[in-house]
């Protein structure tokens, strides 16, 4: 009895680098870097690994492309912020990066890796330009702009990365534990510290419980900008 050869499924959208990167981002969001393999990617795209290798040489290149795509989207608001004040535009950049790292928890580690291994790639100068140009427009002293931009960039990425890590850790908490309950427990623990040894921690324990992450993040931006330029808000 003759067997029929199964024809490959017809794809409405031809395979492209953009489709591969988009699928890679989805796999990274779902399972982290460990979940991104060329086999999983090929299954997701209903194609063979060889077709993917035609567009992307290796996993390192794929991770770099995924990181670049997410950062480009995160900073897209910067391109439409011409009518905003430099201060508002800076907040838009900061919030765009904060939200991108919150939405894609794998991103913080990839940014750190790319800054260390490929500072000449597209990601580092894109972020540096987006932040530095706003500080320049705000009147930051020219001789201090490199250091000021570095400080602000590390604050934004560090705070956003910590927020993303907090979100991941929250998934392992016992069922029914919410953010308020978790912070209330931490606040109580700080209050019970020896005030002679921890005078500051015990004094601000209530603020630990009541703080809003997003508001605190933006307050930090304002504090840094005020220190750099002498401009409040």
C-alpha positions in Angstrom: 0.0 0.0 0.0 1.5 3.3 -1.1 2.0 6.0 1.5 1.3 9.6 0.8 4.0 12.1 1.5 2.9 14.8 3.8 3.3 18.3 2.3 4.8 20.9 4.6 2.2 23.4 5.8 2.0 26.6 3.9 2.9 29.6 5.9 0.9 32.8 5.3 3.9 34.8 6.4 7.3 33.9 5.0 10.1 33.2 7.5 12.1 36.3 8.2 14.6 37.6 10.7 11.8 39.8 12.2 9.5 36.8 12.7 12.3 34.8 14.3 13.2 37.5 16.7 9.5 38.0 17.6 9.1 34.3 18.3 12.3 34.3 20.3 11.0 37.1 22.5 7.9 35.1 23.2 9.9 32.0 24.2 12.2 34.2 26.5 9.1 35.7 28.1 7.6 32.3 28.7 10.6 30.3 29.9 13.6 32.5 30.2 17.0 32.1 28.4 17.0 28.4 29.1 13.8 28.0 27.2 15.2 29.6 24.0 16.6 26.8 21.9 16.7 26.5 18.1 14.7 23.3 18.4 11.9 25.1 20.3 12.0 28.0 18.0 11.8 25.8 14.9 8.7 24.0 16.4 7.1 27.3 17.3 7.6 28.6 13.7 6.8 25.2 12.1 10.1 25.2 10.2 13.5 23.5 10.4 16.5 24.7 12.4 18.4 25.1 9.1 15.9 27.8 7.9 16.5 29.7 11.1 20.3 29.5 10.8 19.9 31.1 7.4 18.8 34.3 9.2 20.5 34.0 12.6 24.0 32.5 13.1 23.7 31.4 16.7 21.9 31.9 20.0 24.1 34.8 21.0 23.2 36.7 17.9 19.5 35.8 18.5 19.6 37.1 22.2 21.3 40.3 21.0 18.6 40.8 18.3 15.8 40.2 20.8 17.3 42.6 23.3 17.7 45.2 20.6 14.1 44.8 19.4 12.7 45.2 22.9 14.8 48.2 23.7 13.9 49.9 20.4 10.2 49.5 21.2 10.8 50.7 24.8 12.4 53.9 23.5 9.9 54.4 20.7 8.1 57.1 22.8 11.4 59.1 22.7 11.0 59.6 19.0 7.5 61.2 19.5 8.4 63.3 22.5 9.6 66.3 20.5 6.8 68.5 21.9 7.4 67.4 25.5 9.8 69.2 27.8 13.2 67.6 28.3 12.2 66.7 31.8 9.0 64.9 30.6 11.0 63.3 27.8 13.5 61.9 30.3 10.7 60.4 32.4 9.3 58.9 29.3 12.6 57.2 28.5 13.0 56.0 32.1 9.4 54.6 32.3 9.7 53.0 28.9 12.8 51.1 30.1 11.3 50.3 33.5 8.2 48.8 31.9 10.1 46.9 29.3 12.2 45.1 31.9 9.1 44.5 34.0 7.4 42.9 31.1 10.5 40.9 29.9 12.3 39.7 33.1 15.1 38.2 31.1 16.0 41.6 29.7 18.0 43.0 32.7 20.6 40.2 32.5 20.9 40.5 28.8 21.5 44.3 29.0 24.2 43.7 31.6 25.8 41.1 29.4 25.7 43.2 26.3 27.1 46.3 28.0 30.0 44.1 29.2 30.7 42.2 26.0 29.5 44.5 23.2 29.5 48.1 24.3 29.9 49.1 20.7 26.7 47.3 19.7 23.4 49.1 19.1 21.8 48.8 22.5 24.3 50.7 24.8 24.6 53.8 22.6 20.9 53.9 22.0 20.1 54.0 25.7 23.0 56.4 26.4 21.8 58.7 23.6 18.2 58.7 24.9 19.2 59.6 28.4 22.2 61.9 27.7 20.4 64.0 25.1 17.8 64.9 27.7 20.3 65.8 30.3 22.1 68.0 27.8 18.8 69.7 27.0 18.2 70.2 30.7 21.5 72.1 31.0 23.7 69.6 32.7 27.3 70.8 32.6 29.1 69.4 29.5 32.1 68.2 31.5 29.8 66.2 33.8 27.4 64.7 31.2 29.2 61.4 30.7 29.3 60.6 34.4 25.8 62.0 34.9 24.3 59.9 32.1 26.1 56.8 33.4 24.8 57.3 36.9 21.2 57.8 35.7 21.4 54.8 33.3 22.7 52.5 36.0 20.0 53.8 38.4 17.2 53.2 35.8 18.4 49.7 34.8 19.2 48.7 38.3 15.9 49.8 39.8 14.0 48.2 36.9 16.0 45.0 37.2 15.3 44.8 40.9 11.6 45.4 40.3 11.5 42.6 37.8 13.4 40.2 40.2 10.8 41.1 42.9 8.1 40.1 40.5 9.7 36.7 39.8 10.3 36.1 43.4 6.7 36.9 44.2 5.6 33.9 42.1 7.3 31.5 44.6 5.5 33.0 47.7 2.8 30.9 49.4 -0.6 31.1 47.8 -2.6 34.1 49.0 0.4 36.2 49.8 0.1 39.6 48.2 2.5 42.5 48.0 0.9 44.4 50.9 1.1 41.4 53.2 4.7 40.7 52.1 5.9 44.3 52.8 3.9 44.4 56.0 5.9 41.3 57.2 9.2 42.9 56.2 8.3 46.2 57.8 7.4 44.4 61.1 10.8 42.6 61.0 12.6 45.9 60.5 10.7 47.5 63.4 11.8 44.6 65.7 15.5 45.2 65.0 17.6 46.7 67.7 17.2 50.5 67.3 20.6 51.0 68.8 22.3 49.0 66.0 19.8 49.9 63.3 18.5 53.4 64.0 17.8 54.3 60.4 16.2 51.0 59.4 13.8 51.0 62.3 12.9 54.7 61.7 11.8 54.1 58.1 10.2 50.7 58.6 6.7 52.2 57.9 7.8 53.7 54.7 9.1 50.3 53.5 5.5 49.0 54.0 3.7 51.9 52.4 5.9 52.8 49.5 4.8 52.6 45.8 7.5 51.1 43.5 6.7 53.2 40.5 6.4 56.5 42.4 9.7 55.7 44.3 11.4 55.0 40.9 10.3 58.4 39.5 11.3 60.2 42.7 14.7 58.7 42.3 15.0 60.2 38.8 13.9 63.6 40.1 16.5 63.4 42.9 19.3 62.5 40.5 18.3 65.2 38.0 18.1 67.8 40.8 21.6 66.9 41.9 23.0 67.1 38.4 21.3 70.3 37.2 19.9 72.0 40.2 16.5 71.7 38.7 13.7 70.2 40.9 10.9 68.1 39.4 
